[in-house]
Amino acid sequence: MTVEKVDATVADFDAHFDKLFAAGDDAEGKVKLLLFLADRDASSNQTWCPDCNVAEPVIYDRVEAAAKGKEKDVVLLRAYVGDKPTWRDPAHPWRADPRFRLTGVPTLIRWENGAAAARLGDDEAHLADKVDAVVNASN
């Protein structure tokens, strides 16, 4: 099946989230994933977050592998948290949002039935077996 990757920033996240992850929309049969990441430096294509730089390729590889092995399409909403000073602000919207309660990046969340069904934080997001567990969690 396919992986649809959609990029969002703090400014346009709600519109993307509401469209792709609307509650009651699980009947489509899509695996819905949120990936919170540090912003990328255009000159190097790397982020300011070393954990993101290590975990991203692992996550993409495992998501693609899962999509090929499943009967379901995957939607991956990549949410960029901003530059380092923006992310470090305790009032950052995704730190304060009770749906996400982010404490670090990268964070991978499987979304089902209007809530987080599985979650992988920055300390384990580079581990393929842990990513597989989140991506392949049954609903």
C-alpha positions as a Markdown table, in Angstrom:
| # | Residue | x | y | z |
|---|---|---|---|---|
| 1 | Met | 0.0 | 0.0 | 0.0 |
| 2 | Thr | 1.1 | 3.6 | 0.0 |
| 3 | Val | 2.5 | 6.1 | 2.5 |
| 4 | Glu | 1.2 | 9.7 | 2.3 |
| 5 | Lys | 3.6 | 12.2 | 3.9 |
| 6 | Val | 2.2 | 15.5 | 4.8 |
| 7 | Asp | 4.4 | 18.3 | 6.4 |
| 8 | Ala | 3.1 | 20.8 | 8.9 |
| 9 | Thr | 4.4 | 23.6 | 11.0 |
| 10 | Val | 2.9 | 25.0 | 14.2 |
| 11 | Ala | 1.1 | 27.6 | 12.1 |
| 12 | Asp | -0.7 | 25.2 | 9.8 |
| 13 | Phe | -0.8 | 22.0 | 11.9 |
| 14 | Asp | -4.4 | 22.2 | 13.1 |
| 15 | Ala | -5.8 | 22.4 | 9.5 |
| 16 | His | -3.7 | 19.3 | 8.5 |
| 17 | Phe | -4.5 | 17.4 | 11.7 |
| 18 | Asp | -8.3 | 18.1 | 11.4 |
| 19 | Lys | -8.4 | 17.0 | 7.8 |
| 20 | Leu | -6.3 | 13.8 | 8.2 |
| 21 | Phe | -7.0 | 12.7 | 11.7 |
| 22 | Ala | -10.7 | 13.6 | 12.2 |
| 23 | Ala | -12.3 | 11.5 | 14.9 |
| 24 | Gly | -14.7 | 8.9 | 13.5 |
| 25 | Asp | -12.6 | 8.8 | 10.3 |
| 26 | Asp | -10.9 | 5.5 | 11.2 |
| 27 | Ala | -13.3 | 3.6 | 9.0 |
| 28 | Glu | -11.1 | 4.5 | 6.1 |
| 29 | Gly | -8.8 | 1.8 | 7.2 |
| 30 | Lys | -5.7 | 4.0 | 7.1 |
| 31 | Val | -2.8 | 3.8 | 9.6 |
| 32 | Lys | -2.5 | 7.3 | 11.0 |
| 33 | Leu | 0.9 | 8.4 | 12.4 |
| 34 | Leu | 2.1 | 11.7 | 13.8 |
| 35 | Leu | 5.9 | 12.4 | 13.8 |
| 36 | Phe | 7.1 | 15.4 | 15.7 |
| 37 | Leu | 10.5 | 16.6 | 14.5 |
| 38 | Ala | 13.0 | 19.4 | 14.8 |
| 39 | Asp | 13.1 | 21.9 | 11.9 |
| 40 | Arg | 15.5 | 21.2 | 9.1 |
| 41 | Asp | 18.4 | 23.4 | 8.1 |
| 42 | Ala | 18.0 | 24.1 | 4.3 |
| 43 | Ser | 21.8 | 24.2 | 3.8 |
| 44 | Ser | 22.6 | 20.9 | 5.3 |
| 45 | Asn | 19.3 | 19.0 | 5.2 |
| 46 | Gln | 19.9 | 18.1 | 8.8 |
| 47 | Thr | 18.0 | 19.2 | 11.9 |
| 48 | Trp | 19.3 | 20.9 | 15.1 |
| 49 | Cys | 18.3 | 17.7 | 16.9 |
| 50 | Pro | 20.8 | 14.8 | 16.7 |
| 51 | Asp | 18.2 | 12.3 | 17.8 |
| 52 | Cys | 15.9 | 13.3 | 14.9 |
| 53 | Asn | 18.8 | 12.9 | 12.4 |
| 54 | Val | 19.4 | 9.4 | 13.6 |
| 55 | Ala | 15.7 | 8.3 | 14.0 |
| 56 | Glu | 14.2 | 9.8 | 10.9 |
| 57 | Pro | 15.6 | 7.3 | 8.4 |
| 58 | Val | 14.8 | 4.4 | 10.6 |
| 59 | Ile | 11.2 | 5.6 | 11.0 |
| 60 | Tyr | 10.7 | 6.1 | 7.3 |
| 61 | Asp | 12.2 | 2.7 | 6.5 |
| 62 | Arg | 9.9 | 0.9 | 9.0 |
| 63 | Val | 6.8 | 2.9 | 7.9 |
| 64 | Glu | 7.5 | 2.1 | 4.2 |
| 65 | Ala | 8.0 | -1.6 | 5.1 |
| 66 | Ala | 4.8 | -1.8 | 7.1 |
| 67 | Ala | 2.8 | -0.2 | 4.3 |
| 68 | Lys | 4.1 | -2.8 | 1.8 |
| 69 | Gly | 3.2 | -5.6 | 4.1 |
| 70 | Lys | -0.3 | -4.4 | 5.1 |
| 71 | Glu | -3.6 | -4.1 | 3.4 |
| 72 | Lys | -3.8 | -0.5 | 4.7 |
| 73 | Asp | -2.5 | 2.9 | 3.5 |
| 74 | Val | -0.4 | 5.0 | 5.9 |
| 75 | Val | -0.8 | 8.7 | 6.5 |
| 76 | Leu | 2.3 | 10.2 | 8.1 |
| 77 | Leu | 1.8 | 13.8 | 9.4 |
| 78 | Arg | 5.3 | 15.2 | 10.0 |
| 79 | Ala | 5.0 | 18.1 | 12.4 |
| 80 | Tyr | 8.0 | 20.4 | 12.6 |
| 81 | Val | 8.3 | 22.0 | 16.1 |
| 82 | Gly | 10.4 | 25.0 | 15.1 |
| 83 | Asp | 13.9 | 26.1 | 15.8 |
| 84 | Lys | 15.6 | 25.1 | 19.0 |
| 85 | Pro | 14.7 | 28.3 | 21.0 |
| 86 | Thr | 11.1 | 27.9 | 19.9 |
| 87 | Trp | 11.0 | 24.2 | 20.9 |
| 88 | Arg | 12.7 | 24.9 | 24.3 |
| 89 | Asp | 9.9 | 27.3 | 25.3 |
| 90 | Pro | 7.8 | 25.5 | 28.0 |
| 91 | Ala | 4.7 | 27.2 | 26.5 |
| 92 | His | 5.3 | 25.6 | 23.1 |
| 93 | Pro | 1.8 | 24.6 | 21.8 |
| 94 | Trp | 2.6 | 20.9 | 21.4 |
| 95 | Arg | 4.2 | 20.7 | 24.9 |
| 96 | Ala | 1.0 | 22.2 | 26.4 |
| 97 | Asp | -1.5 | 20.4 | 24.2 |
| 98 | Pro | -3.1 | 17.6 | 26.3 |
| 99 | Arg | -3.5 | 15.4 | 23.1 |
| 100 | Phe | 0.3 | 15.2 | 22.6 |
| 101 | Arg | 2.1 | 16.3 | 25.8 |
| 102 | Leu | 5.4 | 16.4 | 24.0 |
| 103 | Thr | 8.6 | 16.4 | 26.0 |
| 104 | Gly | 11.1 | 15.6 | 23.3 |
| 105 | Val | 11.7 | 15.1 | 19.6 |
| 106 | Pro | 11.4 | 13.0 | 17.7 |
| 107 | Thr | 8.1 | 11.6 | 18.9 |
| 108 | Leu | 6.1 | 9.1 | 16.9 |
| 109 | Ile | 2.4 | 8.7 | 17.7 |
| 110 | Arg | -0.1 | 6.2 | 16.3 |
| 111 | Trp | -3.6 | 7.9 | 16.2 |
| 112 | Glu | -6.8 | 5.8 | 16.5 |
| 113 | Asn | -10.3 | 6.6 | 17.5 |
| 114 | Gly | -9.5 | 10.3 | 18.2 |
| 115 | Ala | -6.6 | 9.6 | 20.6 |
| 116 | Ala | -3.0 | 8.4 | 20.8 |
| 117 | Ala | -3.1 | 4.6 | 20.7 |
| 118 | Ala | 0.7 | 4.1 | 20.8 |
| 119 | Arg | 3.7 | 6.4 | 21.3 |
| 120 | Leu | 7.4 | 6.3 | 21.0 |
| 121 | Gly | 9.6 | 9.0 | 22.5 |
| 122 | Asp | 12.9 | 10.5 | 21.6 |
| 123 | Asp | 14.9 | 7.9 | 23.6 |
| 124 | Glu | 13.7 | 5.0 | 21.5 |
| 125 | Ala | 12.6 | 6.4 | 18.2 |
| 126 | His | 15.8 | 5.2 | 16.5 |
| 127 | Leu | 15.1 | 1.5 | 17.4 |
| 128 | Ala | 13.5 | -0.4 | 14.5 |
| 129 | Asp | 11.7 | -2.9 | 16.6 |
| 130 | Lys | 10.2 | -0.2 | 18.8 |
| 131 | Val | 9.1 | 1.7 | 15.6 |
| 132 | Asp | 7.6 | -1.5 | 14.3 |
| 133 | Ala | 5.6 | -2.0 | 17.5 |
| 134 | Val | 4.0 | 1.5 | 17.1 |
| 135 | Val | 3.4 | 1.3 | 13.4 |
| 136 | Asn | 2.0 | -2.2 | 13.5 |
| 137 | Ala | -0.1 | -1.9 | 16.7 |
| 138 | Ser | -3.5 | -3.4 | 16.1 |
| 139 | Asn | -6.6 | -1.3 | 16.5 |
